[in-house]
Amino acid sequence: MVIPYYIVVNIIAFAMYGADKYFAKNDMWRISEKALLGIAAIGGAFGAFLGMETFRHKTKHKKFTLLVPVLMAAHLAFLVYYFG
């Protein structure tokens, strides 16, 4: 059940970063930074990182460039422990 969860939450994270970039470019309602970091914290860090790089979104915000990789490392450590 862990792998399907990670797949879904990372797809959602990637989509959220893409949507927020679209909203930013079109002067629309935005997804909060709390929500973007929150999805990364609950397992979507890989999708968040891929979204940041793909859409060039939040890459100048230290909060994101530091926290998302740290969250990726934490989730990777969890997966290694869980499956190791």
C-alpha positions in Angstrom: 0.0 0.0 0.0 3.0 2.3 0.4 4.0 2.4 -3.3 0.6 3.3 -4.6 0.3 6.0 -2.0 3.6 7.5 -3.1 2.7 7.3 -6.7 -0.6 9.1 -6.3 0.7 11.8 -3.9 3.7 12.6 -6.2 1.4 12.9 -9.2 -0.8 15.3 -7.3 2.3 17.3 -6.1 3.6 17.6 -9.7 0.2 18.7 -10.9 -0.1 21.2 -8.1 3.2 22.9 -9.0 2.3 23.0 -12.6 -1.1 24.4 -11.9 0.3 27.1 -9.6 2.8 28.1 -12.2 -0.1 28.4 -14.7 -2.1 30.4 -12.2 0.8 32.7 -11.5 1.4 33.4 -15.2 -2.3 34.1 -15.8 -2.9 36.3 -12.7 -5.3 33.8 -11.2 -6.0 32.5 -7.7 -2.9 30.8 -6.4 -2.1 27.6 -4.4 -0.7 28.6 -1.1 3.0 27.9 -0.3 1.8 26.0 2.8 -0.2 23.6 0.5 2.7 23.2 -1.9 5.1 22.4 0.9 2.5 20.3 2.7 2.0 18.0 -0.2 5.8 17.5 -0.3 5.9 16.8 3.4 3.3 14.1 3.2 5.2 12.1 0.6 5.0 14.2 -2.6 8.6 15.6 -2.4 9.7 13.8 -5.5 6.8 15.1 -7.5 7.3 18.6 -6.0 11.0 18.6 -7.0 10.2 17.4 -10.5 7.5 20.1 -10.7 9.8 22.8 -9.6 12.4 21.8 -12.2 9.9 21.1 -15.0 7.9 24.3 -14.6 10.7 26.4 -13.2 8.4 27.3 -10.3 9.5 28.3 -6.8 13.2 27.7 -7.7 14.2 31.2 -6.4 12.6 30.7 -3.0 15.1 29.4 -0.5 12.2 27.9 1.5 11.5 25.6 -1.4 15.0 25.0 -2.7 16.1 23.8 0.8 13.0 22.1 2.2 12.0 20.0 -0.8 15.3 18.3 -1.2 15.4 17.7 2.6 11.9 16.2 2.4 13.0 14.0 -0.5 15.9 12.7 1.5 13.7 12.0 4.5 11.2 10.1 2.3 13.9 8.2 0.6 15.3 7.2 4.0 11.9 6.1 5.0 11.5 4.0 1.9 14.9 2.4 2.3 14.1 1.6 5.9 10.6 0.3 5.1 11.7 -2.0 2.2 15.2 -2.8 3.6 
